[in-house]
Amino acid sequence: MRIGFDNDKYLAMQSAHIRERIAQFDNKLYLEFGGKLFDDYHASRVLPGFQPDSKLQMLLQLKDQAEVVIVISAEDIVANKMRGDYGITYDVDVLRLIDAFQGVGLFVGSVCVTKFTDAPEVTAFEQKLN
């Protein structure tokens, strides 16, 4: 069977291209990763050969230069929004992600709460982070 996606080639090419972009911007570059970094099973289903953790593996190749910023919406905290796949709230998922990123040696520099509102749930989440 012929594999439709060369995961090793993807990792090498993406990492090289990102390093080039970093060099163009005084060694600083902001990248937003869409989808899941640890377990992108959708991508692995639609791209035969793509590994569920390919994005994470690519980021790990750059870990000496990487800082992770995790973003969560205050609206999702207040609404107690749940992840359907894990059955946990988004705020709990942020805590899980911090541990997961640090567990593989990535530096988590900050958590950004967007659409901030001075709600008790958001304040409690902020206190948990601190």
C-alpha positions as CSV (number, residue, x, y, z in Angstrom):
1,M,0.0,0.0,0.0
2,R,1.3,3.4,-0.9
3,I,1.4,6.0,1.9
4,G,-0.2,9.3,0.9
5,F,1.7,11.4,3.4
6,D,5.3,11.3,4.3
7,N,5.5,12.2,7.9
8,D,9.3,12.3,8.2
9,K,9.4,14.6,5.1
10,Y,6.7,16.8,6.7
11,L,8.7,17.1,10.0
12,A,11.9,18.0,8.2
13,M,10.4,20.5,5.8
14,Q,8.2,22.3,8.3
15,S,11.0,22.6,10.9
16,A,13.4,23.9,8.3
17,H,10.9,26.4,7.0
18,I,10.0,27.6,10.5
19,R,13.7,28.1,11.3
20,E,14.1,30.2,8.2
21,R,11.1,32.3,9.2
22,I,12.5,32.7,12.7
23,A,15.8,34.0,11.3
24,Q,13.9,36.6,9.2
25,F,12.3,38.2,12.3
26,D,15.2,38.7,14.6
27,N,14.9,35.3,16.1
28,K,11.2,35.8,17.2
29,L,8.2,34.4,15.4
30,Y,4.7,33.8,16.6
31,L,3.0,30.6,15.3
32,E,-0.5,29.5,15.9
33,F,-1.1,25.8,15.7
34,G,-4.5,24.8,14.6
35,G,-5.9,21.5,15.7
36,K,-4.6,19.3,18.4
37,L,-0.9,19.0,19.0
38,F,-0.8,15.8,21.0
39,D,-3.6,13.8,19.4
40,D,-4.8,14.9,16.0
41,Y,-6.7,11.8,15.1
42,H,-8.8,13.6,12.5
43,A,-5.7,14.6,10.5
44,S,-4.3,11.1,10.8
45,R,-7.5,9.6,9.4
46,V,-7.7,12.0,6.4
47,L,-3.9,12.0,5.6
48,P,-2.7,8.3,5.6
49,G,0.8,8.4,7.0
50,F,0.2,11.5,9.2
51,Q,0.9,10.6,12.8
52,P,-1.5,11.9,15.5
53,D,1.4,13.7,17.3
54,S,3.2,15.1,14.1
55,K,2.6,18.7,15.1
56,L,4.0,18.0,18.6
57,Q,7.1,16.2,17.1
58,M,7.7,19.2,14.8
59,L,7.5,21.6,17.7
60,L,9.8,19.4,19.8
61,Q,12.5,19.8,17.0
62,L,12.3,23.5,17.9
63,K,12.0,23.2,21.6
64,D,15.2,25.0,22.3
65,Q,13.7,28.1,20.7
66,A,10.0,27.6,21.6
67,E,7.8,29.1,24.2
68,V,4.2,27.9,24.5
69,V,1.4,30.4,25.1
70,I,-2.0,28.7,25.8
71,V,-5.1,30.8,25.1
72,I,-8.6,30.3,26.5
73,S,-11.7,32.5,26.2
74,A,-13.2,33.9,29.3
75,E,-16.6,33.1,27.7
76,D,-15.7,29.4,27.6
77,I,-14.7,29.5,31.3
78,V,-17.9,31.2,32.3
79,A,-20.0,28.8,30.2
80,N,-18.2,25.8,31.6
81,K,-17.6,24.7,28.1
82,M,-16.7,21.0,27.8
83,R,-14.4,19.1,25.5
84,G,-16.4,16.4,23.9
85,D,-13.5,14.0,23.5
86,Y,-12.2,14.1,27.1
87,G,-15.3,15.2,28.9
88,I,-13.5,18.0,30.8
89,T,-14.0,21.7,30.8
90,Y,-11.8,24.0,28.8
91,D,-10.2,25.5,32.0
92,V,-9.3,22.1,33.3
93,D,-7.9,21.3,29.8
94,V,-5.6,24.3,30.1
95,L,-4.2,22.8,33.3
96,R,-3.8,19.4,31.6
97,L,-2.0,21.0,28.6
98,I,0.4,22.9,30.8
99,D,1.4,19.6,32.5
100,A,1.5,17.8,29.1
101,F,3.7,20.4,27.4
102,Q,6.1,20.6,30.4
103,G,6.1,16.8,30.5
104,V,7.7,16.6,27.1
105,G,10.2,19.4,27.8
106,L,8.4,22.4,26.3
107,F,8.4,25.8,28.1
108,V,4.9,27.1,28.9
109,G,5.5,30.9,29.3
110,S,2.0,32.1,29.9
111,V,-1.7,31.6,29.6
112,C,-3.8,34.3,27.9
113,V,-7.5,34.8,28.8
114,T,-9.2,36.4,25.8
115,K,-12.5,38.3,25.9
116,F,-11.8,38.9,29.6
117,T,-14.7,39.5,31.9
118,D,-14.6,40.1,35.6
119,A,-16.6,37.0,36.4
120,P,-16.0,34.9,39.6
121,E,-15.3,31.8,37.4
122,V,-12.5,33.7,35.5
123,T,-11.1,35.0,38.8
124,A,-11.0,31.5,40.3
125,F,-9.3,30.2,37.2
126,E,-6.7,33.0,37.4
127,Q,-6.0,32.1,41.0
128,K,-5.6,28.4,40.1
129,L,-3.0,29.4,37.5
130,N,-1.1,31.5,39.9
